[in-house]
Amino acid sequence: MSRNRGRIIETMENVFSQSEKIPPEDMLFSYRGILFPAVISSPETLEALKSFETRSGDVILAGYPKTGTNWLGQIIGELESTDAKYTEEEMKERINAEKKLETFPRLEFGDPGIYERMKKLPSRRIIITHLPPHLLPPSILQSKAKILVLIRNRKDTAVSYYHFYNNMPVLPSFSSWDEYFSAFMNGKLAWGSYIDHLLEWNKYIDHERIMMISYEELKEDQVLGMKRIAAFFEFSLCEEDFPRIAKKTTFQAMKENSKETHGRFGDILFRKGVVGNWKDLFSKAQNEEMDRKFEDCLGGTKLAAKMKYDIYCKA
Ligand code: A3P
C-alpha cells in the first residue's frame, strides 16, 4: 500500500487550484536569499521549521528538486514498511495520520502549524526535504537521525527542472531554455543554486550519520543501491524483498500507477526517468560553461568522484 495514497492527489489538486489565482510575479518568495514557491510554503513556515524537533529514529531524505526524491521516497517507504512489518490496520493508521498533515510530504511545505501536527505522527517518520544543510532545523543535524542525501548529475537535474518549471502551475514559466539556463547557473530558481547545495553537502560527505547516493547509481543497479540504503538505516529485509521492491518502483511501474498515486501531478512528475537527457537541450557553450563551473567549485572533491562526473556529465 502506498503511504501517500490519497494525500498527494488531494493536496496537489488544492495546490493547482490555488496556483490559478496567483500572478507569475507573486509565485515565488525569497527567504534568506533563496526562492521558494509561495503556494506551498511561506517565510513563516520556514521560520517555524527552526523549532522542529527531530526524533533519533526519523528517516531523513534530502535532495535538490528533480534529483529523484519522489522515486527514492517511494523506495525508502517500501524498505521501511517491509522492515517494520506493519499490519494492514497499522498501515492504514499511519496513512490517516499523514493525511491529517494536509500537505505534500516535504519538510518545508505547509502552514506554520505543520510542525505541531507532525509531532502526532507515529515513529518511524520518513521526512523528505529539498533544503540545503544551512536551512535545515538545527535538531536534524544535532540528533541521532540518519540522513540520506540524494544527488543527480547536474545537467540532467537542470533539464528535468526546466520541464518541471514550465509544466508545474505553482512555478512561473520560462520563455526559453536559454533564459532558464542562466537562471539555473545563477541559482535564481526555487531552492536556490544546485551547485551551492552540492558544495554544502560535500562538507558532510564523511559524516557517520549521512550517506550519499546518486540517481545514476540507483539506475545502474537498483538492488545494490537499496541494499546500501537498508544497511545504512539498519532495515532488515529478506534477499527476495529487494528485487520485489525494485520491480514495484521502476520508472515504468511508478508512471503507470501514477493516476492512482499522484493524479494529474503524475503526468508532470514522471517525465523520462533516464540518464543523459541533458544532451537534447545543452548547447556546446552551455555544456562547457557548466563543466567549468563544476571544475572550479567541486573539481577533485569526493562528491565529484561520487557523482562520476566524467562518465555522466561529459559530452
Ligand atoms: P526527469 O524529469 O529527468 O524524467 P523529483 O522526484 O526529485 O522531483 O525528481 C523527478 C525526476 O525523477 C524526474 O526526472 C522523474 O522522471 C524521475 N523519476 C521519477 N520516478 C522515477 C523512477 N521510478 N525511476 C527513475 N526516475 C524517476
Residues whose N, C-alpha, C, O or C-beta is under 5 A from the ligand:
A	BS01	A3P	Y64 P65 K66 T67 G68 T69 N70 W71 D156 S160 T249 T250 F251 M254 L269 F270 R271 K272 G273 V274
